[in-house]
Structures are given as C-alpha cells and as structure tokens.
C-alpha cells in the first residue's frame, strides 16, 4: 500500500501524472520555441512535473538508484525554474535560466518515459532486451536532438 492505494493503483496514478506532465510540457516547449507564453499550460506542466518526481519517491526501494538521482536532480532544477518564472519574473538572465531548467526537467521525464516504454510495452521489448541496442540509443539521441533544437529556439524566442 502506498498512500492508501495498492501499488498497482498508485503506479497507474503516477503514470497518469507523468503523462500529463509530459504532454503539457511538450505543448509548452513548442510554445516556447515559437516565442509564445502559455501561462495556464506552463503552470499545469510545472505542477505535474513536480508531482511526477515527488510521487516517484513513494515506490519502495532497498537502495538509491538512477530513478532516485534523476528525481532529486529534477526537483532541484524545477525549484530553479519555478523561482525564475514566479519569483524573479524572468528578469534579466532569469528568462533563459527558466527556459533551460524547464526544458531539462521535461527532458528528464521524456528520457525516463522512453526507458519505461521500452521496458513495459510488449511490442517494444523485443527490440531492446538490454536497452543497449541501437534502436534504444537511436531513440534517445533523436529525443535529445529535438530538445536541443527546441531549447535553442526557445532561449532565442521566449518573451519576457
């Protein structure tokens, strides 16, 4: 039981939270790259991305592993993004700091989502049984390239 739910129910809730964070984050990233502010969707993205990292810590584990490290780093990055956006109001260098930290947090969620997809989806599992095969590496490289391009555009175009 986790927070009064079965592990299965909590896992489903965590996945739903993660997918909402990723979907709204991708929408916000496209908006940033296009020079648009999307305040409502940005708030939803940040809220659900924080919730994704926080709920990830509720799963039982006997040791600290990569998910814990990524979750902790993501929460620090999100704290900076939240301060840059809501505390510093994107003044001066806080604009690009917000863009970069928000997109790094989104990248972490997408990166983990790709890992989970290859681990959990039966039609993808045979392609990458050890997650060191070329299709897995190619997918992660394509994701990284997309984020680098969108990030570069967002840093240049996102308004104050």
N, C-alpha and C positions, 0 to 999 in steps of 0.2 A: 504494500500500500504506500502510495505517495500522495500526501495532502488529501487523504481520504478517498483516493481513487485507486483502482487496480493499476498495476504497472502498465498493462495494455491500454487502459483508458488514458492514463497520463501521457503515454507515448503518443497516442493519437492527438491529444491536446497540444503537445509540444510540436508535433509535425505541422498541425494546422497553424499554430502561432508562427512557426518558421516560414511556412509557405506564404502567409500574409505579409510577413516582413520582407521576404524576397520579392514577391510580386509588386508590392508598393515601392520597394527600393529600386527595382528596375524601372518603374514608371518615373520615379523621382530622378534617377540617373539620366534617363533620356531627356527629361525636362531640363536638368542642369546643363547637359551637353548642348541643348537648344537655346540656352540663355533664359529659361523660364523658372520662376519661383512657383512652387506648388505648396503653399503653407499647410493646407489640410493634409495632403498626402505625405508631406515630409514628416509631420507630427505622427501620423499613423505608422510610417516606416520606422521612425526612431523608437517609438513605443514598442512595437512588435519585435524590433531587432534587440532591444534591451531585454524584453521578455524571453526571447529565444535563448540568449546567453544565460540569463538567470535560471530559467527552468531546466537548462541542461545540467546544472549543478545538482539537481534533485535526484538524478539517477544514481543508484548505488554503484560504488566502485571501490575496490580494495587498494587502488593506487592512483596516483596522479598520472594522467596520460595526455596525449595530444589534445583530446577534446577539452580537458580542463584548462590547458595552457591557452588554446585558441579562445576559449570562453573568457578567461581572465584578461587577455590582451584586448579582446573585443570590447569588454566593459570599460577598460581604461580609455580606449580610442573613442568609444561612444560618449564617455564623460567629457572628453575634449570637444567633440563635435557639438554636444548639447550646450556647453559653455560658449563656444564660438558663435553658435546660432542665437541662443536665447540670452546669454549673459553679455557677451561682447557685441552682439547685434551686427556681426560680420564687418565691424570697423577695421580698417587697415588690413593687416596680414591675416586677421581672423577669418576673412572671406575665403581665402584659399585653404587655410587650415581646416575650416569646416568642410569644404568640398572634398579635400583629400581624406580626412578622417571618416566622413560619412561613407565615402566610396570604399575605403578599406574595410569598414565594418560590413558593408554589403558584400564585398568580395569574400570575406571570411565565410559568411553564410552560404553564398553560392558555392564556394570551394567545398565546404562540408556537405552541401546538398548533392554535389556531383559524386562525392565519395559514397554517400548514403545510397544514391540512385544505383551506382554500380554494385553495391553490396546487397541491396534489398530487392531490386527489380529482377525478377527471374529471367526476363529476356536479355538483360544486360550482363548478368553474372557470368555466362559462358565466355563472353568477350574478354573479361579481365579477372580471372580467378584469383590472381595475387595482387591486383592493382598496380602491377609494374609493367604491364603490357602496353604496346604502342597506342591502342585506342584510348586507354585511360590517360596516358601522358598527353596525347594529341588534344583530347577534350579539355584538359586543364590548361594547356597552352593557349588554345583558342579562347577560352574564358578570360585568361589573363590579358591577352591581346585586346579583346573587346573592352575590358575595364581600363586598360592603359589609354586606348584611343578616346573612350568616353571621358575618362578623367582629365586628359589633356584638354579636350574641348570644353569640359565643364570649368576647369580652372581659368580658361581664357574668356568664357562667355557668361558665367553665372553672375547675375547682377547683385549689387549690394542692397 
